[in-house]
Amino acid sequence: MPGEQQQFDGERVNRMEELQTERVVIKKVDLPNGETIAYRKRAGGEKKVLLIHGNMTSSKHWDLLIDAMDAEYKIFALDMRGFGESSYDVPVLSIKDFADDVRMFVDAIGLQGFAAIGWSTGGAVAMQFAADHPGYCDKLVLLASASTRGYPFYGTTAEGVPDLNDRYKSYEDIKGDQSRTAAIQSAYDTGNRDLLKAVWNTLIYTHNQPEPAHYEEYVDDMMTQRNLAEVYHSLNTFNISGAHNGLLKGTNQVQDIDIPVLVLRGERDLVITKEMADEIIEDFDGRARFVELKDCGHSPLVDDLDQLRNVITEFLG
């Protein structure tokens, strides 16, 4: 009977959702530096993947990709220090601080021989980790990643646009910024969900949005962040290229990354510019492959999950 079949299909879908949830567990591990790192672990086969999230997010924001990846992949997604359920006892001062946490994290759980996927700020962390600690990861995916030359932060003009002649130089400059840092921090402090969603709808979810209840979970997750100004400062002072980025000379550590690298950028990304992606490709000097994600913005996980998954799994082999 049609009604019975619909009921059966509904029960099957619900059971599949239960099984999907059951295979993702949230754990915590203590690091030698005193911090506690929370992480999601999804059961899978022999291929291991480490996911490193971006700013204003945590491992929660990887959930769509975690669920979509084939069962042959065993997936780990950490909350970086100051995000999600991880601790924030000592403030971060650089992308290297995050990368050192990643090294202690993978040591603590005994993870080696994995592919690392870094999204946005997480891309910078993944690059620093791969440069500082060779032998841990064997492939690197940079998804809508900050440049090898960092992510510059500027003051604003009277018209409210970035003043390219006024690049911030210190943590104090960034912490005192009213147009970005203070506004977002105030939204965190007061629980202003509408402002946070307005920012994401303007810059990230410009065409597609998560399902409403799911979106609310993401907003809850955003407000766990305790290191906003420190992340902005870390991005502003990051530079592993061989070039001067307008603020400081690069370390040229990009030359120490000798594993296969995939650079992904959505063609509609309003956060990571085409010039930033071009800088990454230039600095890797022929050692990285670039793929433009069609009709995607800064969150291909929401814009076109199938396209993102297919490109990543093809690269991972």
N, C-alpha and C positions, 0 to 999 in steps of 0.2 A: 504494500500500500504506500502511496506517496507520502502520507503523513508519517508513517512508521520509518520510511527511509530518511526523511528529513531529521527525525528525532535521532536515528542512528548516526547520521552524519554529524549532527551537533554534538553528540556524546563523544564521537571519535575526535573531533576537533578539540574539545575540552580536554580529553585525555592526552592528546599530543601536546597541548599547551602545558599541562602538568608535568609531563616527561621532560619538556624543554626546560622548564624552571628547575626541576629536580637536578639536572645535570650541571647547573651553574651554582657553585657554592661561594660564599664570601668568607674569607679567612683573614687573619692578622698575623704578622710576624714582627718580632722585635729586632731592631738593627743595632749593631755595635755602637753607633753614635747616640743611642738613647731614644731615637724616634721609633714609632710603631707604624708600620705600613699595612694598610688594608688592601686586599686584592680579590678579584674575582677569578675563579678557576673553572673552566669548562672542560669536562672530560672529552677525550678524543683519542686519536691514533698516535702514531709515532712522530708526526710533524708538529713542532712546537712553535707557537707564535706569542710574542710579548707585545701588548698594546700599551702605548703611552699617550695619555690624553692631553688636551690643550688647556688653555686658560678658561676660566669660568665653567669648568666641567670637572668630571672625575671619571672613573671607570664606568659609572652608570651610563654615560653618554655613548659608550661603545655597544650598548646592549643589542641594537639592531644587527650590527655586523657579527657580534658573537653568536647570535641565534642563526644567522644566515650562512656562516661558514660551514663547509663540509665536515662530516664527522671524523675525517682523517686527521684533523687538526686539534691538538690539545692547546687551549688558549688560556693565557694569563693576562689579566689587565689590572694594573696597580692604580691606587689613588696616590698621587705624589704628595709629598709633605705639604701640609696646609690645605689639602683638598679632601672632600668626601669624608671617609671615616678614619683617615690617617691622622697622626698627631702633628702638632706644630709647636714643638718646644723651643727650638732654636730657629730664628728667622733665616731664610735663604737670602743670599746676596748675589748669586750668579746662577747661570744655567749649569755650570759645573757642579754646584751644590746638589742640584736635582740629579745630575748624571752620576755623582758619587753615591747618592741614595739608591739609584737603580742598581749599581754594581753590588752594593751591600745586600740589596733585596734578592737579586738572583743568586748570590752566594748563599744567603740564608735558606732559600728553598731548594738549592741544588740544581738550578736551571742553567743549562749550557746547550749549545748547538741549536739556537732558535733564530727565527726571523723577527726583527723588531719593526713595528709599525708605529710611527710617531705622527700625530695629528697636530698641526698648527704649532703652538709652543712645544708640544711633545716631539715635533720633528727636530727642533733645535736640541732638545735633551737627548734624543736618540743619536744625533750626529756627534754630540760631545761624548756620549758614552762609547760609541763605536770607535772614536778617535783615541780616547784615553785607555780603553780596555779591550784591545784586540783579542780575538780568539773566543769571545763569548757568542756573538751573533754572526750568522753566516750570510744573511741578506738584510737589506735595509729598505723600507718603504717610507717615503716622506710624503704624507698626505696633507695638502694645503699647508705646507710647512713654512715657518719663518725662514728667512734666508740664511745662508752661511755667513752673511755679513750682519745678521741681527735684524731687529725690527725697530726702526727709528721712532722716537717720540718727540713731538714738537709742541711748542706753545701755540696759542691761537691768536689770530688777528681780531680786530674790532668787529669784523664781519663774521667771526665764528668759524673761520676755516684755518687749517694748519698753516703756521708761519714757518716756512722752510728756512728762514734766516734765524730761527730761534729754537735750535735743537736742545733739548734738555741734556744736562751734563751730569747731574747728580741724583741720588735717590731723593734728596729733599726737594729738588725741582719737580720730580714726578709725583711725589706724595702730595705736594701742594697744588697740583694741577686741578683746576675747578671744572673744566669742560669734560674730562674723562674720569680721572681717578676719583675725585671727590663725589661726582655724580653717581658712579657705580657703587662706591663704598657706602654712600648714603642709602642707596636702594637695598643693599645688603643689611645695613644696620636697622632700617625701619621696616623691612619686609615689603618693600614696594615692588610687588610682582608685576604690576602693569608697566613700570618703567623698564624692568629687565626684559620683559617680552617685547616691548617697543624697540629696544636696542637690537634684539635678535631678529625681529621681523624686518627691521630696516637694513641690517647688514648681512644676515645669515639666512633666515627663512624668508627670503624675498619672494619666492614662487610657491614653495610647498612648506607645510608645517606638520609637525607630528600630530597624531590623533590627540584631541583635547586633553583627555585624562593623562596621557603619556607626556604631553607638554608640561602639565602641572608638576609631574614627577621631575622633569628636567629642571624646572624653576626651583623646586625644593633643593635639588642637587647644587645648583649654582650658588645658593646662599650658604653652603657649607664652606666656601672659600674664605681663608683667613690671611691671605698673602698677596692681595691684589697689587699694591704699589711695588712690592718686592719683585713680583713677576714682571711687571712693566719695566722696572729698572734692569732686571736680568736680561730681558730681551734687548733693551736699548744698548747694553754694553757687551752683547755677544758678538764675537767675530772670529771665526776659525778659518777665514779666507786668507789669501796672501796679499789682500788689498787693504788700504785704509778706507774705513766706512764713513768718514766724515766726523767721527768722534774719536776713534782710536785705531791703531794699527792692528791688523789681524795676526793671529798666531800661526796661520798656515797649517793648522792641524788637519785640514781637509785632506791633505796629502797622505795622512796616516790611515785613511779609510780605504781599504783595498778589497772590499767585498762588493758584490753586485748591488746597485742602488737604483731604485725606481722612484722617480719624482712625479707626483700627481697634482694637478691643479684644475679646478673647475673653471670652465670658460667664463662663468659669471661671478667668480669670486671677488667680493668687494673688500675682503680683509687682507688677503695675500695678492699683491699685484702681479701682473705679468712680469714686470721688471725684477721682482724678487725671485720668481721662479727662474728667470733667465740668469740671475746671479748664481743660483745654485748650480745650474748646468755649466755655466762658464767656469766656476771654481772647481768642479769635479773634472773638468778638462777631458771630456770624452769618456769618462768612467761611469756615467750615470745615464739612464734611459728616461726620457720624458714622455708622458702621455697626458693629453688634455682630455678631461672628462666633459663630455658634451652635455650642454644644458644643465650644468651643475654650478652651485655656488660654493660657499665655504663648508657646507655640510652635505657632501655627496651621500652620506648615510641616509639622509632624509630625502634628498632630491632624486637619487637614482641608485638604490641599494644594489640592484642586480648588476648594473654596469660596474660599480665599484668592486663588488665581490669578484666578478669575472676577471677584471683586469689584475686584481691582486693575486688571485689563485693561479692565473696563467703565469705570472712572474715567479711565484713561489714554486711552481713546477709540479 
